[in-house]
Amino acid sequence: MEMERGSLQEHASGKLAEALGHALPGESKEELERIAQEDQRLAQEGKVKLKVGEEISYKHIEELTCEDRRARIEAEREEVEWLMSRLRLRDERGR
């Protein structure tokens, strides 16, 4: 649970906006800013993302149960994969 709280604090301080950096060609700067602001707002409210199948939901960190663990891992995995794919695209276009 302490790791979850640490991650939530990072998101509340704007971690996603920092990780996103600049919009890549074909991306909307405004949409990336909206995503980052929404992530920061939810984190400041104490809410974490859960993913079950294709369904995304949010739950307050104090309400998380052991049963939510898989959904938290899946939500985090999806975010990391998205960020990594953006990095690969940036690197490919930078060559």
N, C-alpha and C positions, 0 to 999 in steps of 0.2 A: 504494500500500500504506500510505503514511503516513496518508492520509485514513481508511482502514479502521481503523487503530490508534487514531486520534483518536475516531472514532465508537464504537469498542469501549470506550474509556475512559469516554466519556460514558454509555454504557449501564451500565457497571460501577458508576458513581457514582449511578445511579438516575434517569437522564434520562427514561425512560419513565414512571415513577411521577409525576414532576413534570409531564410533558406531559399525563398523564391527568387530573390534578386530581381533582375530586369525581365520584362516581357520578351519572349523569343518571337521571331518573325511568325506571324499568323496568330499570335496570342493577343488578347485584349489586356492592356495595362489596367484598365478599369475593372475587368473581371478578376484579375489576380489580386488587385487591391481589395475588392469586395470579399473574396475568399479569405484573405489574410485577416481582414477586420472582423469577419464573422467568427473565425477561429479564435481570435484574441478575445472577442466579446464572450463567447461561450466559456472559454477557459476562466475568464475573470468572474463568471457566474458560478464557477466550480463544476461545470459540466464536461464530461468526457464522451467521446464518440464510441459507439458500439456498432458492429456490423454483423448481421446474421443473414447469410445468403446475399441478396442484393439490397436488403433493407438496412437503412442507416437510421439510428436513433441516438439520443443523448440521455445521459443519466448523471445526476449529481454524484460527485465522487464519494460522498458519505453514504450513498445508497447502494454502492457497488457490492456485489456478492461474489463468492467463488464461482458461481455459475456464469457470471459475466466475463470471466477471464478470457475464454476463447473468442468472444465477440470483441473484446478490447484488443487482443492480439491481432485479429483479422483487420480491424480498423487501422491499427498502427502499421501493419504490413502493407496495406493498400496505399497509405500516405507515403511511406518510404519508397515504394515502387514508383509512384507518380513522380516524386522528387528526383529519383535516380534516372528515370526516363528523360526528364527535362535536362538533367546534367549531361546525359549522353548526347542529346540533340544539340545542346549548346556547344559541346566539345566537337561534334562532327561539323557543325557549321562554322566553327572557329578555325578550322584547318584550311 
